Amino acid sequence: MASKRVGGTVFSTVEKHPSHRIRLRPASGNAALFHMLFAVHFGGAYREQAFLCAGRARQFLFQDAMMQNYFFENADLQPVGEKFYVRSEHGESVPLRRIRLTDTPACFGGAKNPDFFIPDVTGPYGDAGSGDTVVLPCRQRPVPGSGTQLARARSGEVTPEMSFVAARENANLEGFKASLLASGNAKLTARLLPLLERIEPWSGERVRRQIAARTAVIPASFCHPELEPTVIGRHFTTKVNANFGTSSSSKDWREEGRKLQEALARGADTVMDLSTGQCIRETREMILRASPVPVGTVPLYETLERAGGDPLAMTWEIFRDVMEDQARAGVDYMTIHAGLLEAHVELTRQRLTGIVSRGGGMMARWMRSFRRENFLYEHFEEILEIARHYDVTLSLGDGLRSGSIYDGNDKAQFAELKTLGELNRRAGERDVQVMIEGPGHIPMPGVALNSVKEAELCDDAPFYTLGPLVTDIGAGYDHITAAIGGAMIGAAGTAMLCYVTPKEHLGLPDSKDVREGMVAFKLAAHAADVARGVPGAILRDHLMSDARFEFRWADQFSLALDPARAREYHDVTLPGAASQKAHFCSMCGPKFCPMKLAHDLFDGEN
Ligand code: SF4
């Protein structure tokens, strides 16, 4: 391994292509192991060379790194339709996907059908012609210390990010409307045009007003240039976050890159790296450089690692250094467990399942042992300083979220929520964007109350919930129990849902679990959008129903949230080209297909 000593530190890099240099941290500790893993992960022969980085000693970076593209030659990951760009008000290209629907068969009246557009978060991975490795393009970003999105919104400025997310939220509904009118499809036009005419498109200025009012956030660190911005707030489409990351019992951190791309393929709006195992920094760095969507972390996890795994050895100083390092690396939002106070811990004594948040449990142990106040609460002003400098959005963590429906909506949970409201207001004074995290396990009658209380106590800041799971007996299927609660709380106004996978409570999810969890939660989020009347959300449903009633199987697959799964299930019993035109499927068969009978019902009269 080539290396160079600078002062007392040895530096090294690997290089696959002269223009794509990958810088590595000082070659000590895990770095040697990481060099080896990295070479295996990304394949090919790397030429290693010395690299001088005296100004950023101990800083570990991938830069302009080639990322393995799992979309390449993997039909299951291929996004539907073709990439399509619209221009933002600032002239940036905003990626969407165009779904070209097939014509209505002559037997059903014969008509053209419009092109439909959906948001695209797959970055360069899903691009036609991309190979087995990709390099993420970078956007221009202000230097750290510039005005945050919130500060600029308050000053009346529409930022490039506000324009970008406005175009992304609109998903080219204007283009869809034009395509619908041009199709001459009278039946579809009569049904959809009234809906389209009620929609007021997002503009950069309308987004700015939401950011300035602190009812929405754009998590976009100054140090994450690979990011394509997204907006999170109750007036926008409901977003879904996917978690992954290593644990001490998962040794293969390379799988996390695969999971990231699996999540993007299913439409993850943000991702969180929750690594607690080996190579925390390396895994995070790889995810940041590989992610076109906002990346979140829980800095307390790395604090624990740097404290040698002992919660009682954690200090504010260690946390501060971790937060600053993560902010400098480009993390867009961070879960901060500053609302869990020493007085709240006693409120959990009678709980059935105690404290189930990892970060909450660590802080509770620390406070109880030292009989001291939460150092994150005591140093919150310094946390705000770091967040403002890098424009990191704070996701104020719910360390006391309930871990069972017995504990749902208890005093401890709402006492912490009240403190989160106080912290949210303090963050607003420093121009720091905030989301509020929520539960957990909540029985159905109590789900909406969480959204109501959050809006009341936290001034309508974007709410970000885990599920909630509406029953405790779903082991193996908790993506379903959580998606039920997710749809309910989304309909009540929650801005972002954190997905849950079938492995919840049982083990670390693999990429298959990521797919199941993502699809369940994209469905929950979409159902919530339909319930809330989010402009344009219901159009996809109507197009799907139209395709279903006309037995346009290819369009049904394209409009489904998981097209590959829909096609696979259909083709199990009716494979081949002829079955793609059949006026039935194997569920009811040709003689009993009610859709077919419904068509025949009025045949004599027409
Ligand atoms: S056979 Fe049954 S399930 Fe299949 S298309 Fe007809 S109505 Fe639908």
Boltz pocket constraint, residues with backbone or C-beta under 6 A from the ligand:
constraints:
  - pocket:
      binder: B
      contacts: [[A, 548], [A, 583], [A, 584], [A, 585], [A, 586], [A, 587], [A, 588], [A, 589], [A, 592], [A, 593], [A, 594], [A, 595], [A, 596]]
      max_distance: 6.0
